[in-house]
Every structure is written in structure tokens, then in C-alpha cells.
Amino acid sequence: MSLSKINNFVKEVKEINPVNVDKWENFKLENVFDCQTAKQLLKTDIGDFPQVNRSAFNNGITKYVKKIDNKVNEENCITIGAEGFFAFYQEDKFMAGNKIYVLRNKKLNKINGLFICSVLNSIVNKYSYTNARILNKIKNEIHKFPINNKGELDWEYMEDYVKSLPIYDQKLDLSKIEELPKKIKKETKINLSSWKKFKLTELFNYKRGKRYKKGDHTSGKIAYISSSAKDNGIDNFVNPPSHLPIYEDCITIANSGSVGTCFYHNYKFVASDHVHVLWLKDMNLKREMALFLITTLEQNKSKFMFNKEISESTMKEVEFFLPTKDNNPNWEYMENYIKELDKKIKMSLEEKQIK
């Protein structure tokens, strides 16, 4: 789905389904939910069982691991990661990494869970990596929710509201979208036998961005990249002063804020001092190569979680696995892999008639 279609959808939802919160009431989360720390599993082998970690993406699922029965968390709950901040509804059983918290209520289901997560996620900006969303803070959060004529949380209203959205009016079949990642994963097997570990400094030149205070920003056409985990890291469009270097066809990695988050930029941009800019030493960076590299680079994110910031010395320690040919990175394989993945996604969407 294109960005323009998503934006139109959001606009349509706002116009068709305005929400009047005047009669909503404040509720303390611990008075609505049983809030607990999830059963955690810090080390395991690769497998096919989802593991929820402290991520703001992919419903919090960062990898698939070998199932260990006594570490499994039951389905039908909401998860929040301490440094991931965001709330996600979990429809299936899962395992969890460190500092994942679980919210449960007998009346919770997949549909009203989407409504509740939207409310809980409205305050993520108040948290940071130095002010994590830990269990005690979650329990004491106060949120406004709709109430019924008894003054109780109106679960029926929340469910009916979500069902009334255009996305539930047969404009988009959610079940088909949910099947898509599973199908692509099943059809796209990776043979890791020829992969090896590289240090970031072996392949990339890198430079930390320069400080450019928001108060000094003037409107323009050059993207300003910050340490945000959203919108490809774009925080603004500016007309930068001449002393700021302008980059293009580079990867950025956040060294604070959303630490370890990587994005590829095939357009002109300037970088804040909260990101490092990476470019290949010996060749130009193509889109497909960049997308492959970002995926492997972000495997370091769990390590970065324990640091307030990625320093120059940390950058020199970053390692990641890549496919090889003659003991060198196999750039052709990486490019072709992403091209093939693009085709599979396109074909699957066309096959399921998702528009």
C-alpha cells in the first residue's frame, strides 16, 4: 500500500469516525488490567516461535526462536517493552525477551485491543531510553477511556468503533495481509553456510552528523534526519546552512533516541548529531544492497539498548553477518535477494487482490 493511500485512509477515518472524548473518564491502568512482567527468555536457538522484544516495530516481534514450553506467554494480551514504549496486542502465544510487560483483562479481544493500544500509544513521546516505560510506571499511567451508563469502561463501544472503521468495511481484508509475511517467510529460505562476520569499519566509512538546533531550521527541500524511529528518520525539511554536509545514497544509524535504528536515504539530506552516516568504502550503495544491510545491522539493536548512546568506540565494535563469495561480501546475492523479495511481495498482493 502506497504512502498516499495510507494518508488518504487516515484522513477518511478522521472524517467518518470523529471521536468525542468529552464524556470519557480517567482510568489508572492497574485498576483495569492485570499488569505483570512477561516470562522472559534471554538466550535461545533460531526457530519458528515468535519472540517479543523491546521494539517499536512488527508488533514487537524481532525474531523467531525455538519454543521452550515453560517460557511461553499466553495469547490475548497487550505487551509493552520498557525501551520499546509501544503497546501491541498479541493474538498468539509468544516468548519474550527482557523487560516486556503484559496487560490482561478477561474482556480484552483482538478488536477492542486495537482501540486500547491506540490510547496507550498516544503518550509514547513522554518516554525515552533514559526514562523507560517500566512496569511500575505502566501500572500508574492514567488514560481516558469511553464509559457506559454505569460509569464503567465501555468495552462494547470500543469494539463497535473499530468495526465501524473503513478498514473493516471490506475495503481491506486484514486476514490476507496477516497471511502475507508467513507466506513470504516460508517461500524465502536463506542458506547461511557461506555467511561470515564483518566489522562495520571494514566495509563502511562513517561520520557523525552535526548539531543543527530546531530553532535554527528554515523551511526547505532537504530532509533533516534525526534519531527518530518513524518516517525514515525524517524530522523536517530544511534549507541548511552551507557548513552542514549534504549526503545522499547513505545509511543512517541512530546513536541516541531510537538507538540502533537504521534507514536508507536515496535523496539529499543533512544529519543531526544524534545519528551516524554510513557509506560503503569501495562502491556505490544501491537501494537493494542498503535494505539488505539495514536488516543485518539492526541485529545489533538489542545490544545498543543497554547503552545511552552509540559512541565512536562502539561503532568500531559493531559486527554483522553477510553472505560471502570468495571470502568477500556477496553484493550480487544481496541485491538479487531483495529484488526477488520485492517480486514475491508484489505477486502475493496481486494474487490476494489487495489494493
Stockholm file with secondary structure:
# STOCKHOLM 1.0

chainA/1-355         MSLSKINNFVKEVKEINPVNVDKWENFKLENVFDCQTAKQLLKTDIGDFPQVNRSAFNNGITKYVKKIDNKVNEENCITIGAEGFFAFYQEDKFMAGNKIYVLRNKKLNKINGLFICSVLNSIVNKYSYTNARILNKIKNEIHKFPINNKGELDWEYMEDYVKSLPIYDQKLDLSKIEELPKKIKKETKINLSSWKKFKLTELFNYKRGKRYKKGDHTSGKIAYISSSAKDNGIDNFVNPPSHLPIYEDCITIANSGSVGTCFYHNYKFVASDHVHVLWLKDMNLKREMALFLITTLEQNKSKFMFNKEISESTMKEVEFFLPTKDNNPNWEYMENYIKELDKKIKMSLEEKQIK
#=GR chainA/1-355 SS CCHHHHHHHHHHHHHHSCCCCTTCEEEEHHHHSEEEECCBCCCCCEEEEEEECSCSSGGGEEEEECCCGGGCBCSSEEEEETTTCCEEEECSCBEECTTEEEEECTTCCHHHHHHHHHHHGGGGGGCBTTBCCCHHHHHTCEEEECBCTTSSBCHHHHHHHHHHSGGGTTTSCHHHHHHHHHHHHHHCCCCCTTEEEEEHHHHEEEEECCCCCGGGCCEEEEEEECSCSSGGGEEEEECCCTTSCCBCSEEEEESSSSTTCEEEECSCEEECTTEEEEEESSSCCCHHHHHHHHHHHGGGHHHHTTSSSCCHHHHHHCEEEEEEETTEECHHHHHHHHHHHHHHHHHHHHHTTCC
#=GC SS_cons         CCHHHHHHHHHHHHHHSCCCCTTCEEEEHHHHSEEEECCBCCCCCEEEEEEECSCSSGGGEEEEECCCGGGCBCSSEEEEETTTCCEEEECSCBEECTTEEEEECTTCCHHHHHHHHHHHGGGGGGCBTTBCCCHHHHHTCEEEECBCTTSSBCHHHHHHHHHHSGGGTTTSCHHHHHHHHHHHHHHCCCCCTTEEEEEHHHHEEEEECCCCCGGGCCEEEEEEECSCSSGGGEEEEECCCTTSCCBCSEEEEESSSSTTCEEEECSCEEECTTEEEEEESSSCCCHHHHHHHHHHHGGGHHHHTTSSSCCHHHHHHCEEEEEEETTEECHHHHHHHHHHHHHHHHHHHHHTTCC
//
